[in-house]
Amino acid sequence: MQAVKSAQQQGRFQQALSLIPERSESNGSYHLNLLEKARLAFLANNNLVSQQNFTKVYQKIQQAEQAAKVEVSRGIDNVTAIISNDNATRYDIPYYEQSMLHSYQALNYLSQSDLSGALVEIRRANIVQNKALQANQKELYDSQQSMASKGINPSDLANNYPVMNNVIGEVKNGFQNAYTFYLSGILYEAAGQSNDAYIDYKKALEIYPNNITLQKDVWRLATQLAMTSDISLFKSRFARSISESNQKDKPNEQSKMGQLVILIEQGIIASKQEASINLPIFTSHNDIRFYSLALPSYQNRLAQYSGLSLNYQGQTYQSHEIVRLQSLAAKQLQDSMPTIVTRQIIRLVAKEEIRQQFSRKIGDIGNILASLYNVASEKADTRSWSTLPDSIHILRLTLSPGKHDIDVNINGTQRTITVEINEDRQTLIKVTSIGNYSDYQSISL
């Protein structure tokens, strides 16, 4: 994917698409391939192709969850993995990637003026997050117990595995995506379902409590819906946001105003890297030996983004981050590490048994060949949806109906965009900023 991401970094999305290798449906990375193609087609404004690829991935996810025969075939895949590596298994799409799949699919429907289709996708994204929340604790416990059963001390893993604290930051889990909830709120408002919008804005705020745009939206709907208890709670908590709203947004007749909502995608999510660590492991003969494990990891640093600043009628507005996908990816990987390590241990012990059998039956040549194969085949699974953005920001303004020329600055590049605002409606501006490339698309909701 290096050449693909290089072309994406320069805004050459069609070229990036052409560089993605073709894979058969039997390939374990087939669905990941479709995700990459769908994302790049989305960036190239080829929404129909993007929609078709996302639909194929969703159908396969459903089949994998519902069909018992898929679980049987997964077992066969794992047998292959025992004598090779995790790359031989089917790529299981993590929850944060699934929620982004549905978020992009919702935007694909919006580009075709299909709000009902977009709402279906955003409900699916919320189902993914609810499912992840319910499964999270059990999966963590089971994976840790499984690792412990193989004689691995968690502290040994923690002391040897590369630190990712800086990239994870304050993220509590790898699946709750405030951006998805915020997009859900936007669509519910567009459909006239203010109560549902309020619920999802509050969910987003729980994840990103310091986002000023979110605070303003929660306060706006709490006031509009006369949520008395919430108003009392938020009045002191959002004092700064409320004050800014009163100073900058002064419509004479609020009901006749419109909303400009800007979603800003920045950068490209970093790819996983391979890290080698040595751990003491009990063999099948109950003796301890040190084994070298090849594990995926992320570099322990985050890129810095300035977001988008907007000037209108002498006032300056600044976007605020709503999700750091790099942090979600690193946290998801960290939580999956006990399961990954357990598979590695099973594989290493199995390979050691094979080496000993070769040595007994063939002698030194068999020993050497098996040892070489074990070293050559031990590769970390560094697959992930690698064309996703790194960071997403949001910004919202209240404007009068009609056309407005607005000056925006992103990554030091200034431009003037013209937006059409409709009375009591939302206009959605989708901005993409990757390296020196930036572009936008406007959608009336």
VEXGUMI-825641 format. One record per residue (C-alpha): residue in one letter; x, y, z. Coordinates in steps of 0.1 Angstrom, whole numbers. Example, Ala and Ser with C-alpha at 12.3 -4.5 7.8 and 13.67 -1.06 7.14 Angstrom:
+------+-------+-------+-------+
| rest |     x |     y |     z |
+------+-------+-------+-------+
|    A |   123 |   -45 |    78 |
|    S |   137 |   -11 |    71 |
+------+-------+-------+-------+
This chain:
+------+-------+-------+-------+
| rest |     x |     y |     z |
+------+-------+-------+-------+
|    M |     0 |     0 |     0 |
|    Q |    30 |    24 |     1 |
|    A |    27 |    34 |   -35 |
|    V |   -11 |    37 |   -31 |
|    K |    -8 |    60 |     0 |
|    S |    19 |    81 |   -18 |
|    A |    -5 |    88 |   -47 |
|    Q |   -33 |    95 |   -22 |
|    Q |   -10 |   119 |    -3 |
|    Q |    -8 |   140 |   -35 |
|    G |   -45 |   139 |   -43 |
|    R |   -41 |   115 |   -72 |
|    F |   -70 |    92 |   -62 |
|    Q |   -76 |    75 |   -96 |
|    Q |   -39 |    66 |   -98 |
|    A |   -41 |    53 |   -62 |
|    L |   -70 |    32 |   -72 |
|    S |   -52 |    17 |  -101 |
|    L |   -23 |     7 |   -79 |
|    I |   -44 |   -15 |   -56 |
|    P |   -37 |   -51 |   -65 |
|    E |   -67 |   -73 |   -75 |
|    R |   -76 |  -101 |   -51 |
|    S |   -99 |  -130 |   -55 |
|    E |  -128 |  -135 |   -31 |
|    S |  -110 |  -165 |   -15 |
|    N |   -81 |  -142 |    -5 |
|    G |   -81 |  -133 |    32 |
|    S |   -76 |   -96 |    23 |
|    Y |  -103 |   -94 |    -3 |
|    H |  -127 |   -74 |    19 |
|    L |  -100 |   -51 |    31 |
|    N |   -91 |   -45 |    -6 |
|    L |  -128 |   -34 |   -12 |
|    L |  -126 |   -10 |    17 |
|    E |   -95 |     7 |     2 |
|    K |  -111 |     9 |   -32 |
|    A |  -144 |    23 |   -17 |
|    R |  -125 |    50 |     2 |
|    L |  -105 |    61 |   -27 |
|    A |  -135 |    61 |   -50 |
|    F |  -152 |    83 |   -24 |
|    L |  -123 |   107 |   -24 |
|    A |  -125 |   108 |   -62 |
|    N |  -162 |   117 |   -59 |
|    N |  -171 |    84 |   -77 |
|    N |  -199 |    78 |   -51 |
|    L |  -217 |    50 |   -70 |
|    V |  -185 |    28 |   -72 |
|    S |  -177 |    36 |   -36 |
|    Q |  -213 |    27 |   -26 |
|    Q |  -211 |    -6 |   -45 |
|    N |  -179 |   -17 |   -28 |
|    F |  -190 |    -7 |     7 |
|    T |  -222 |   -27 |     1 |
|    K |  -202 |   -58 |    -8 |
|    V |  -181 |   -55 |    24 |
|    Y |  -212 |   -51 |    46 |
|    Q |  -229 |   -81 |    30 |
|    K |  -198 |  -102 |    37 |
|    I |  -197 |   -89 |    73 |
|    Q |  -233 |  -100 |    78 |
|    Q |  -226 |  -134 |    63 |
|    A |  -196 |  -139 |    86 |
|    E |  -217 |  -131 |   116 |
|    Q |  -247 |  -152 |   107 |
|    A |  -235 |  -182 |    88 |
|    A |  -221 |  -211 |   108 |
|    K |  -202 |  -224 |    77 |
|    V |  -182 |  -192 |    77 |
|    E |  -169 |  -201 |   112 |
|    V |  -160 |  -235 |    99 |
|    S |  -140 |  -220 |    70 |
|    R |  -124 |  -196 |    95 |
|    G |  -112 |  -227 |   114 |
|    I |   -96 |  -240 |    83 |
|    D |   -79 |  -206 |    78 |
|    N |   -65 |  -208 |   113 |
|    V |   -50 |  -243 |   106 |
|    T |   -31 |  -227 |    77 |
|    A |   -20 |  -199 |   100 |
|    I |    -5 |  -223 |   125 |
|    I |    22 |  -232 |   100 |
|    S |    26 |  -198 |    84 |
|    N |    14 |  -165 |   101 |
|    D |   -17 |  -144 |   109 |
|    N |   -17 |  -131 |    73 |
|    A |   -31 |  -164 |    62 |
|    T |   -63 |  -157 |    81 |
|    R |   -93 |  -137 |    69 |
|    Y |   -90 |  -100 |    78 |
|    D |  -116 |   -93 |   104 |
|    I |  -128 |   -57 |   101 |
|    P |  -125 |   -40 |   136 |
|    Y |  -154 |   -21 |   150 |
|    Y |  -140 |    13 |   144 |
|    E |  -135 |     5 |   107 |
|    Q |  -170 |    -8 |   104 |
|    S |  -184 |    24 |   119 |
|    M |  -164 |    44 |    93 |
|    L |  -177 |    21 |    65 |
|    H |  -213 |    31 |    74 |
|    S |  -204 |    68 |    79 |
|    Y |  -189 |    70 |    44 |
|    Q |  -218 |    50 |    30 |
|    A |  -242 |    75 |    46 |
|    L |  -223 |   103 |    28 |
|    N |  -225 |    84 |    -5 |
|    Y |  -263 |    83 |    -1 |
|    L |  -264 |   120 |     8 |
|    S |  -244 |   128 |   -24 |
|    Q |  -274 |   113 |   -43 |
|    S |  -299 |   133 |   -22 |
|    D |  -311 |   100 |    -5 |
|    L |  -316 |   110 |    32 |
|    S |  -335 |    78 |    40 |
|    G |  -307 |    57 |    27 |
|    A |  -282 |    77 |    47 |
|    L |  -302 |    73 |    79 |
|    V |  -302 |    35 |    74 |
|    E |  -264 |    35 |    72 |
|    I |  -260 |    57 |   103 |
|    R |  -283 |    34 |   123 |
|    R |  -261 |     5 |   112 |
|    A |  -231 |    25 |   124 |
|    N |  -247 |    30 |   158 |
|    I |  -256 |    -7 |   160 |
|    V |  -219 |   -15 |   154 |
|    Q |  -209 |     7 |   183 |
|    N |  -236 |    -8 |   206 |
|    K |  -225 |   -43 |   197 |
|    A |  -189 |   -34 |   204 |
|    L |  -197 |   -19 |   237 |
|    Q |  -215 |   -51 |   248 |
|    A |  -188 |   -74 |   236 |
|    N |  -158 |   -53 |   247 |
|    Q |  -153 |   -64 |   283 |
|    K |  -159 |  -101 |   276 |
|    E |  -135 |  -101 |   247 |
|    L |  -108 |   -84 |   268 |
|    Y |  -113 |  -108 |   296 |
|    D |  -113 |  -139 |   274 |
|    S |   -82 |  -128 |   255 |
|    Q |   -63 |  -121 |   287 |
|    Q |   -73 |  -155 |   302 |
|    S |   -62 |  -172 |   270 |
|    M |   -28 |  -156 |   271 |
|    A |   -24 |  -165 |   308 |
|    S |   -32 |  -201 |   301 |
|    K |    -2 |  -202 |   278 |
|    G |    21 |  -191 |   306 |
|    I |    26 |  -155 |   294 |
|    N |    29 |  -129 |   322 |
|    P |    11 |   -96 |   311 |
|    S |    39 |   -76 |   326 |
|    D |    65 |   -94 |   303 |
|    L |    44 |   -84 |   273 |
|    A |    40 |   -48 |   286 |
|    N |    77 |   -45 |   293 |
|    N |    88 |   -57 |   258 |
|    Y |    60 |   -45 |   235 |
|    P |    66 |   -10 |   220 |
|    V |    48 |    18 |   239 |
|    M |    19 |    34 |   222 |
|    N |     7 |    57 |   250 |
|    N |    13 |    89 |   231 |
|    V |    -8 |    78 |   201 |
|    I |   -36 |    63 |   222 |
|    G |   -38 |    94 |   245 |
|    E |   -70 |    95 |   265 |
|    V |   -90 |    71 |   243 |
|    K |  -108 |    46 |   265 |
|    N |  -115 |    20 |   239 |
|    G |  -110 |    14 |   202 |
|    F |  -145 |    15 |   189 |
|    Q |  -165 |    45 |   203 |
|    N |  -164 |    71 |   175 |
|    A |  -178 |   105 |   183 |
|    Y |  -177 |   115 |   146 |
|    T |  -202 |    88 |   137 |
|    F |  -226 |    99 |   165 |
|    Y |  -222 |   136 |   154 |
|    L |  -229 |   127 |   117 |
|    S |  -260 |   107 |   131 |
|    G |  -272 |   139 |   148 |
|    I |  -268 |   159 |   117 |
|    L |  -289 |   135 |    97 |
|    Y |  -316 |   132 |   124 |
|    E |  -319 |   170 |   124 |
|    A |  -322 |   170 |    86 |
|    A |  -350 |   144 |    90 |
|    G |  -368 |   166 |   116 |
|    Q |  -360 |   141 |   144 |
|    S |  -346 |   166 |   169 |
|    N |  -349 |   143 |   199 |
|    D |  -329 |   115 |   182 |
|    A |  -303 |   141 |   171 |
|    Y |  -300 |   154 |   207 |
|    I |  -294 |   119 |   220 |
|    D |  -266 |   112 |   196 |
|    Y |  -250 |   147 |   201 |
|    K |  -249 |   139 |   238 |
|    K |  -233 |   105 |   230 |
|    A |  -206 |   122 |   210 |
|    L |  -201 |   147 |   238 |
|    E |  -195 |   119 |   263 |
|    I |  -166 |   108 |   241 |
|    Y |  -152 |   142 |   232 |
|    P |  -164 |   164 |   262 |
|    N |  -141 |   194 |   253 |
|    N |  -152 |   199 |   218 |
|    I |  -167 |   234 |   217 |
|    T |  -188 |   228 |   186 |
|    L |  -204 |   198 |   202 |
|    Q |  -211 |   218 |   234 |
|    K |  -228 |   244 |   214 |
|    D |  -250 |   219 |   195 |
|    V |  -260 |   201 |   227 |
|    W |  -268 |   235 |   243 |
|    R |  -287 |   246 |   212 |
|    L |  -310 |   215 |   211 |
|    A |  -314 |   214 |   249 |
|    T |  -328 |   249 |   247 |
|    Q |  -349 |   242 |   217 |
|    L |  -363 |   210 |   232 |
|    A |  -367 |   226 |   267 |
|    M |  -346 |   200 |   284 |
|    T |  -348 |   218 |   318 |
|    S |  -326 |   194 |   338 |
|    D |  -299 |   193 |   311 |
|    I |  -300 |   231 |   307 |
|    S |  -293 |   235 |   344 |
|    L |  -264 |   210 |   342 |
|    F |  -249 |   225 |   311 |
|    K |  -253 |   262 |   319 |
|    S |  -221 |   263 |   341 |
|    R |  -203 |   235 |   323 |
|    F |  -206 |   252 |   289 |
|    A |  -202 |   287 |   300 |
|    R |  -175 |   296 |   275 |
|    S |  -194 |   280 |   246 |
|    I |  -227 |   297 |   255 |
|    S |  -209 |   330 |   258 |
|    E |  -193 |   326 |   223 |
|    S |  -226 |   316 |   208 |
|    N |  -242 |   347 |   222 |
|    Q |  -214 |   370 |   209 |
|    K |  -210 |   355 |   174 |
|    D |  -245 |   341 |   166 |
|    K |  -271 |   369 |   169 |
|    P |  -299 |   361 |   145 |
|    N |  -330 |   383 |   147 |
|    E |  -353 |   354 |   140 |
|    Q |  -335 |   321 |   148 |
|    S |  -362 |   299 |   132 |
|    K |  -356 |   316 |    98 |
|    M |  -318 |   310 |    99 |
|    G |  -299 |   281 |    84 |
|    Q |  -269 |   260 |    95 |
|    L |  -236 |   256 |    79 |
|    V |  -219 |   223 |    90 |
|    I |  -183 |   216 |    80 |
|    L |  -167 |   182 |    83 |
|    I |  -129 |   183 |    78 |
|    E |  -108 |   152 |    71 |
|    Q |   -71 |   156 |    76 |
|    G |   -41 |   135 |    68 |
|    I |   -39 |    97 |    63 |
|    I |   -39 |    72 |    91 |
|    A |    -4 |    56 |    97 |
|    S |     2 |    20 |    88 |
|    K |    11 |    -7 |   113 |
|    Q |    48 |   -17 |   115 |
|    E |    64 |   -50 |   126 |
|    A |    80 |   -52 |   160 |
|    S |   100 |   -82 |   173 |
|    I |   101 |   -90 |   210 |
|    N |   115 |  -119 |   230 |
|    L |    92 |  -136 |   256 |
|    P |    97 |  -167 |   278 |
|    I |    72 |  -194 |   268 |
|    F |    64 |  -228 |   282 |
|    T |    69 |  -255 |   255 |
|    S |    48 |  -286 |   251 |
|    H |    75 |  -304 |   272 |
|    N |    68 |  -279 |   301 |
|    D |   102 |  -262 |   299 |
|    I |   108 |  -225 |   294 |
|    R |   124 |  -212 |   262 |
|    F |   127 |  -177 |   248 |
|    Y |   109 |  -172 |   215 |
|    S |   110 |  -142 |   192 |
|    L |    75 |  -129 |   183 |
|    A |    67 |  -107 |   153 |
|    L |    39 |   -84 |   164 |
|    P |    22 |   -54 |   147 |
|    S |    25 |   -20 |   163 |
|    Y |    21 |    17 |   156 |
|    Q |    48 |    44 |   160 |
|    N |    43 |    62 |   193 |
|    R |    36 |    97 |   179 |
|    L |     7 |   117 |   164 |
|    A |     9 |   141 |   135 |
|    Q |    -2 |   176 |   143 |
|    Y |   -30 |   194 |   124 |
|    S |   -41 |   230 |   127 |
|    G |   -77 |   223 |   116 |
|    L |   -97 |   248 |    96 |
|    S |  -101 |   284 |   104 |
|    L |  -130 |   304 |    89 |
|    N |  -134 |   342 |    85 |
|    Y |  -169 |   356 |    79 |
|    Q |  -180 |   392 |    84 |
|    G |  -151 |   401 |   106 |
|    Q |  -155 |   370 |   129 |
|    T |  -130 |   341 |   130 |
|    Y |  -142 |   306 |   137 |
|    Q |  -120 |   275 |   144 |
|    S |  -128 |   238 |   138 |
|    H |  -124 |   213 |   166 |
|    E |  -113 |   176 |   165 |
|    I |  -142 |   151 |   168 |
|    V |  -122 |   119 |   164 |
|    R |   -86 |   108 |   161 |
|    L |   -88 |    76 |   141 |
|    Q |   -51 |    69 |   147 |
|    S |   -58 |    67 |   184 |
|    L |   -88 |    44 |   179 |
|    A |   -66 |    21 |   157 |
|    A |   -38 |    20 |   183 |
|    K |   -62 |    13 |   212 |
|    Q |   -79 |   -14 |   192 |
|    L |   -46 |   -30 |   185 |
|    Q |   -35 |   -28 |   222 |
|    D |   -67 |   -45 |   233 |
|    S |   -63 |   -72 |   207 |
|    M |   -27 |   -79 |   217 |
|    P |   -34 |  -108 |   242 |
|    T |   -53 |  -127 |   214 |
|    I |   -25 |  -120 |   189 |
|    V |     2 |  -131 |   213 |
|    T |   -18 |  -163 |   221 |
|    R |   -20 |  -172 |   184 |
|    Q |    17 |  -165 |   181 |
|    I |    26 |  -189 |   210 |
|    I |     4 |  -217 |   195 |
|    R |    21 |  -212 |   162 |
|    L |    57 |  -210 |   176 |
|    V |    53 |  -241 |   197 |
|    A |    37 |  -260 |   167 |
|    K |    66 |  -249 |   144 |
|    E |    91 |  -261 |   170 |
|    E |    75 |  -295 |   171 |
|    I |    76 |  -297 |   133 |
|    R |   113 |  -287 |   134 |
|    Q |   121 |  -314 |   159 |
|    Q |   102 |  -340 |   138 |
|    F |   122 |  -330 |   107 |
|    S |   154 |  -332 |   127 |
|    R |   146 |  -367 |   139 |
|    K |   135 |  -380 |   105 |
|    I |   158 |  -362 |    81 |
|    G |   187 |  -351 |   103 |
|    D |   207 |  -319 |   101 |
|    I |   193 |  -309 |    67 |
|    G |   157 |  -313 |    80 |
|    N |   166 |  -293 |   110 |
|    I |   181 |  -265 |    90 |
|    L |   153 |  -264 |    64 |
|    A |   126 |  -263 |    91 |
|    S |   145 |  -236 |   111 |
|    L |   149 |  -214 |    80 |
|    Y |   111 |  -218 |    72 |
|    N |   102 |  -209 |   107 |
|    V |   122 |  -177 |   106 |
|    A |   111 |  -167 |    71 |
|    S |    74 |  -174 |    77 |
|    E |    72 |  -155 |   110 |
|    K |    57 |  -122 |    99 |
|    A |    34 |   -98 |   118 |
|    D |    -1 |   -91 |   104 |
|    T |     2 |   -54 |    96 |
|    R |   -31 |   -52 |    76 |
|    S |   -55 |   -24 |    83 |
|    W |   -78 |     0 |    64 |
|    S |   -48 |    23 |    56 |
|    T |   -65 |    50 |    34 |
|    L |   -86 |    63 |    62 |
|    P |   -81 |    99 |    74 |
|    D |   -60 |   105 |   105 |
|    S |   -81 |   132 |   122 |
|    I |  -116 |   146 |   116 |
|    H |  -127 |   181 |   127 |
|    I |  -161 |   198 |   128 |
|    L |  -174 |   234 |   127 |
|    R |  -209 |   248 |   126 |
|    L |  -222 |   283 |   119 |
|    T |  -257 |   299 |   120 |
|    L |  -262 |   320 |    88 |
|    S |  -291 |   338 |    71 |
|    P |  -307 |   322 |    40 |
|    G |  -290 |   329 |     7 |
|    K |  -255 |   327 |    -8 |
|    H |  -224 |   335 |    13 |
|    D |  -188 |   339 |     4 |
|    I |  -167 |   325 |    32 |
|    D |  -129 |   326 |    36 |
|    V |  -113 |   294 |    49 |
|    N |   -77 |   285 |    58 |
|    I |   -65 |   250 |    61 |
|    N |   -28 |   239 |    62 |
|    G |   -18 |   275 |    53 |
|    T |   -38 |   275 |    21 |
|    Q |   -65 |   301 |    19 |
|    R |   -95 |   300 |    -4 |
|    T |  -130 |   315 |    -7 |
|    I |  -159 |   292 |   -10 |
|    T |  -195 |   301 |   -18 |
|    V |  -222 |   283 |     2 |
|    E |  -260 |   283 |    -3 |
|    I |  -280 |   284 |    30 |
|    N |  -316 |   275 |    31 |
|    E |  -340 |   286 |    58 |
|    D |  -342 |   263 |    88 |
|    R |  -321 |   237 |    70 |
|    Q |  -285 |   225 |    71 |
|    T |  -258 |   228 |    44 |
|    L |  -231 |   202 |    47 |
|    I |  -196 |   210 |    35 |
|    K |  -172 |   180 |    33 |
|    V |  -135 |   191 |    33 |
|    T |  -106 |   168 |    25 |
|    S |   -71 |   180 |    34 |
|    I |   -42 |   156 |    27 |
|    G |    -7 |   170 |    25 |
|    N |    -8 |   200 |     1 |
|    Y |   -41 |   187 |   -15 |
|    S |   -74 |   201 |    -3 |
|    D |  -109 |   201 |   -18 |
|    Y |  -145 |   203 |    -7 |
|    Q |  -180 |   192 |   -16 |
|    S |  -213 |   209 |    -7 |
|    I |  -245 |   190 |     1 |
|    S |  -279 |   206 |    10 |
|    L |  -298 |   186 |    36 |
+------+-------+-------+-------+
